[in-house]
Amino acid sequence: MKKILLILAIAIVVAAGKKDTAIEYVTLSGKITNKNSDSLVIGQRKIIKKIKVNSDGTFSDTLKIKEGNYVLFDGKEKTNVYLKNGYDLQVTLDAKQFDETIKYTGKGELENNYLADRARLEEKKVNFENLMALSSLEFQNSIKSIKTELSSLLSNSKNMEPVFVEAQKKEIESLVKYLSETFESKQKLLAFKGKETPKFKDYENFSGGNVSLDDLKGKYVYIDLWATWCGPCKAEIPFLKEVESKYHDKNIVFVSISVDRIKDHDKWKKMVIDQKLSGMQLYAKGDQNFMKEYMVDGIPRFILIDPKGYIVSADAPRPSEKSLLELFKSLGI
């Protein structure tokens, strides 16, 4: 009996020792063919770790993190990864075909190969612009197919972390909900077409004086609702400048309306100068009525109005989208 108790005591000590030596960091290593930069970045809202990539594309490092989803960025392309202390992941990819070739081996491979497969499936099935252009019936059929295929991929990926699986189920539901709500909003905006436009009055003109929408009748009006703090708005600036330059002598006026708060009025004026913004630059003076009437719940928002003051599109293509020039061409602008 004493011998059995001694064996049990030794087993307990060994088990406790193993618990104490649990690995409290992630090991990330691998090789990148045709690398885009000399480093990999692991981050969420901020950079968590920079990992050096050697001249031959190999890399290896460790990081201590909180379990969850992160972004892996190679200087040009990015992908989602799931990390947990104790994982020992080897990554291989060809940066010229980033999504198509990324593969994981080692501890944590199941969750991360699933994420890679999901990204490839979403790239194939979730074309946002095409989905938003469908009829209601076509959209419902497409969204059902997307949910079925994503759910099937998840259920067929075995032996993954239960916490990870539950989180992925919620992400699929969130994606479907987002696409459905966005489609519904798009349908409401389509109903604006052909109606008389809501008006704005006496917005401050950077060039001096005030401007009202009625002052611009006689030409097409392409409106950009933006703000100095809006990253996606600023990303459209180079494209907007290019479109404005192309159509500077056509029957259309480009109007950028800053919806910055009153306290940021000077920031607006400074950005107009620093970025050499072209077109007509207006400031809404804190007025939100025009935005509300157009059901604006996010910026940038682009609006196209015809010379008589009727709405062509309450949610027009962005300057970065080819469909904008196609729309202009169809209108004979």
C-alpha positions in Angstrom: 0.0 0.0 0.0 2.9 2.4 0.9 4.5 1.6 -2.5 1.2 2.5 -4.3 1.0 5.8 -2.4 4.6 6.6 -3.2 4.0 6.0 -6.9 0.9 8.2 -6.8 2.8 10.9 -5.0 5.6 10.8 -7.6 3.0 11.0 -10.4 1.4 14.1 -8.8 4.8 15.8 -8.5 5.6 15.0 -12.1 2.2 16.3 -13.3 2.7 19.5 -11.3 6.1 19.9 -12.8 4.7 19.6 -16.3 2.1 22.3 -15.5 4.8 24.6 -14.2 6.8 24.2 -17.4 3.9 25.0 -19.8 5.1 27.1 -22.7 3.9 30.6 -22.3 4.8 32.0 -25.7 4.1 31.4 -29.4 6.9 30.2 -31.7 6.4 31.4 -35.3 8.9 30.4 -38.0 8.9 29.5 -41.7 9.9 30.7 -45.1 8.6 33.2 -47.6 9.3 32.9 -51.3 9.5 36.2 -53.2 9.3 38.2 -49.9 7.8 41.7 -50.0 9.8 43.1 -47.1 12.4 42.4 -44.5 9.9 41.9 -41.7 6.6 40.4 -40.8 4.2 42.3 -38.5 1.9 40.7 -36.0 -0.8 43.0 -34.8 -4.4 43.8 -33.8 -5.3 47.4 -33.4 -1.6 48.1 -32.9 1.7 46.4 -33.8 2.4 43.5 -31.3 5.6 42.2 -32.8 8.0 42.7 -35.8 9.7 39.6 -36.9 12.9 39.9 -39.0 12.8 38.1 -42.4 16.2 37.0 -43.5 17.6 37.4 -47.1 16.7 33.8 -47.9 13.1 34.4 -46.8 13.4 32.4 -43.5 12.2 33.8 -40.2 11.9 32.6 -36.6 10.8 34.3 -33.4 8.7 34.0 -30.3 6.0 36.2 -28.8 3.9 36.1 -25.7 0.3 37.0 -26.4 -3.3 36.8 -25.3 -5.2 34.0 -27.1 -7.2 35.3 -30.0 -7.2 36.6 -33.6 -4.4 38.6 -35.0 -3.3 40.0 -38.4 -0.1 38.8 -40.1 1.2 41.5 -42.5 4.2 41.1 -44.8 4.5 44.7 -46.0 1.9 44.3 -48.8 -0.5 41.4 -48.1 -2.1 40.4 -44.8 -4.0 37.5 -43.4 -5.8 36.5 -40.2 -4.1 34.2 -37.8 -5.2 32.6 -34.5 -2.5 32.5 -31.8 -2.3 30.9 -28.4 0.7 30.6 -26.1 2.1 27.1 -26.6 1.6 27.1 -30.4 4.6 26.3 -32.5 3.7 27.3 -36.0 5.7 27.0 -39.2 4.4 29.1 -42.1 5.3 28.8 -45.8 4.0 31.0 -48.6 4.9 32.6 -51.9 4.3 36.3 -51.6 3.4 36.6 -55.3 0.4 34.3 -54.6 -0.1 35.1 -50.9 -3.6 33.8 -50.1 -3.4 30.9 -52.6 -0.1 29.4 -51.1 -0.1 30.2 -47.4 0.1 27.0 -45.3 0.7 26.1 -41.7 2.3 23.1 -40.0 3.0 22.4 -36.3 0.9 23.0 -33.2 -1.9 25.4 -34.1 -2.0 24.3 -37.8 -5.6 23.2 -37.7 -7.1 26.5 -36.7 -4.8 28.5 -39.0 -5.2 26.3 -42.1 -9.0 26.7 -41.5 -8.6 30.5 -41.5 -6.6 30.3 -44.8 -9.3 28.1 -46.4 -12.0 30.4 -45.2 -10.2 33.4 -46.6 -9.9 31.7 -50.0 -13.6 30.7 -49.9 -14.7 34.2 -49.0 -12.6 35.7 -51.8 -14.4 33.4 -54.2 -17.9 33.8 -52.9 -18.2 37.2 -51.2 -17.8 39.8 -53.9 -19.3 42.8 -52.2 -20.0 45.0 -55.2 -21.6 42.1 -57.1 -23.8 41.1 -54.2 -25.1 44.6 -53.7 -26.1 44.7 -57.4 -28.3 41.6 -57.2 -32.1 41.5 -57.0 -33.6 40.7 -53.6 -34.3 37.1 -54.6 -30.8 36.6 -56.0 -29.2 38.1 -52.9 -31.2 35.9 -50.6 -30.1 32.8 -52.6 -26.5 34.0 -52.6 -26.3 34.8 -48.9 -27.9 31.4 -48.1 -25.2 29.7 -50.2 -22.4 31.7 -48.6 -23.6 30.8 -45.1 -24.0 27.1 -46.0 -20.5 26.8 -47.5 -18.8 28.7 -44.7 -20.6 26.6 -42.1 -19.8 23.4 -43.9 -16.1 24.3 -44.1 -16.1 24.9 -40.3 -18.0 21.7 -39.4 -15.7 19.6 -41.7 -12.6 21.1 -40.0 -12.1 18.7 -37.1 -10.2 18.7 -33.7 -9.9 22.5 -33.4 -10.0 24.5 -30.2 -13.7 24.6 -29.0 -13.3 28.3 -28.1 -12.1 29.0 -31.6 -14.9 27.0 -33.2 -17.6 28.9 -31.2 -16.0 32.2 -32.2 -16.0 31.2 -35.8 -19.7 30.4 -35.7 -20.4 33.9 -34.4 -18.2 35.4 -37.1 -20.1 33.6 -39.8 -23.4 34.9 -38.3 -22.0 38.4 -38.1 -20.9 38.4 -41.7 -24.3 37.2 -42.9 -26.0 39.9 -40.7 -23.7 42.6 -42.0 -24.2 41.7 -45.6 -28.0 41.5 -45.2 -28.3 44.8 -43.4 -26.0 46.5 -45.9 -28.1 45.1 -48.8 -31.3 46.3 -47.1 -29.8 49.8 -46.7 -28.7 49.8 -50.4 -32.3 48.9 -51.5 -33.6 51.9 -49.5 -31.1 54.2 -51.1 -32.0 52.9 -54.6 -35.5 54.2 -53.9 -34.1 57.8 -53.9 -33.3 57.6 -57.6 -35.3 60.1 -59.7 -36.5 62.0 -56.7 -35.8 65.6 -56.0 -32.6 65.9 -53.9 -32.6 67.1 -50.3 -30.9 70.5 -50.0 -28.1 72.0 -48.0 -27.9 75.8 -47.5 -25.1 78.3 -46.8 -22.2 75.8 -46.3 -18.9 77.6 -46.0 -16.8 77.7 -49.1 -13.1 77.4 -48.6 -12.6 79.8 -51.5 -14.8 82.4 -49.7 -18.5 83.0 -49.1 -21.2 80.4 -48.7 -22.7 77.9 -51.1 -26.1 76.3 -51.3 -27.0 73.2 -53.4 -29.5 75.3 -55.5 -26.5 77.4 -56.6 -25.1 74.5 -58.5 -28.2 73.7 -60.7 -27.4 73.4 -64.4 -24.6 70.9 -63.9 -24.3 67.4 -62.6 -23.1 67.5 -58.9 -20.9 64.8 -57.5 -20.8 65.1 -53.7 -18.2 63.7 -51.4 -19.2 63.6 -47.7 -16.0 63.2 -45.7 -14.0 64.3 -42.6 -10.4 64.9 -41.7 -10.4 62.0 -39.2 -11.8 59.5 -41.7 -9.1 57.1 -43.0 -11.2 55.6 -45.9 -12.2 59.2 -46.9 -8.5 60.2 -47.2 -7.7 57.1 -49.1 -10.1 58.3 -51.9 -8.4 61.7 -52.2 -5.8 60.7 -54.9 -8.5 58.9 -57.0 -10.9 61.9 -56.6 -8.2 64.3 -57.8 -7.6 62.1 -60.8 -11.3 62.0 -61.7 -11.7 65.8 -61.2 -8.8 66.4 -63.5 -10.2 64.2 -66.2 -13.6 65.9 -66.0 -12.6 69.5 -65.2 -14.1 70.9 -68.4 -17.2 68.7 -68.4 -20.8 69.5 -67.3 -20.1 68.4 -63.7 -19.0 70.0 -60.5 -17.1 68.1 -57.8 -18.2 69.1 -54.3 -16.4 67.9 -51.2 -18.4 68.6 -48.0 -16.5 68.3 -44.7 -18.7 67.1 -41.9 -16.0 67.7 -39.2 -17.1 68.9 -35.9 -17.1 72.7 -35.2 -13.9 72.3 -33.1 -12.1 70.8 -36.1 -12.9 73.6 -38.5 -9.2 74.7 -38.6 -8.1 71.1 -39.2 -10.4 71.1 -42.3 -8.9 74.3 -43.6 -5.3 73.0 -43.0 -6.0 69.7 -44.8 -7.4 71.5 -47.8 -4.2 73.5 -48.0 -1.8 70.6 -47.1 -3.4 68.1 -49.4 -4.0 70.7 -52.2 -7.6 69.5 -52.4 -9.3 70.4 -55.7 -12.9 70.8 -56.6 -15.3 72.9 -54.5 -14.4 72.5 -50.8 -17.3 73.1 -48.4 -17.7 72.9 -44.7 -21.1 71.9 -43.2 -20.8 74.1 -40.1 -22.0 71.2 -37.9 -25.3 70.8 -39.9 -26.3 67.2 -40.2 -29.7 67.5 -41.8 -28.4 66.9 -45.3 -26.7 63.7 -44.1 -29.8 62.5 -42.3 -32.1 63.0 -45.2 -29.7 60.9 -47.3 -29.6 58.3 -44.6 -25.8 58.6 -44.2 -24.6 56.2 -41.4 -21.0 56.1 -42.5 -18.5 58.1 -44.6 -17.2 58.5 -47.2 -20.5 58.7 -49.0 -20.7 59.8 -52.6 -23.9 61.3 -54.2 -24.6 62.2 -57.8 -27.3 64.7 -58.7 -28.4 65.7 -62.2 -28.5 69.3 -63.6 -32.2 69.7 -62.7 -31.7 68.7 -59.1 -32.9 65.1 -59.2 -31.0 62.2 -57.7 -29.1 60.0 -60.0 -27.6 57.9 -57.1 -27.8 58.4 -53.4 -24.9 56.0 -53.0 -22.7 56.6 -56.0 -19.6 54.7 -56.8 -16.4 55.9 -55.1 -13.7 57.6 -57.2 -11.5 54.4 -56.8 -14.2 52.3 -58.5 -14.2 51.8 -62.3 -18.0 51.8 -62.2 -17.9 55.6 -61.5 -16.5 56.4 -64.9 -18.9 53.9 -66.5 -21.8 55.8 -64.8 -20.5 59.1 -66.1 -20.2 57.7 -69.6 -23.7 56.3 -69.5 -25.0 59.8 -68.6 -23.0 61.5 -71.4 -21.0 63.6 -69.0 
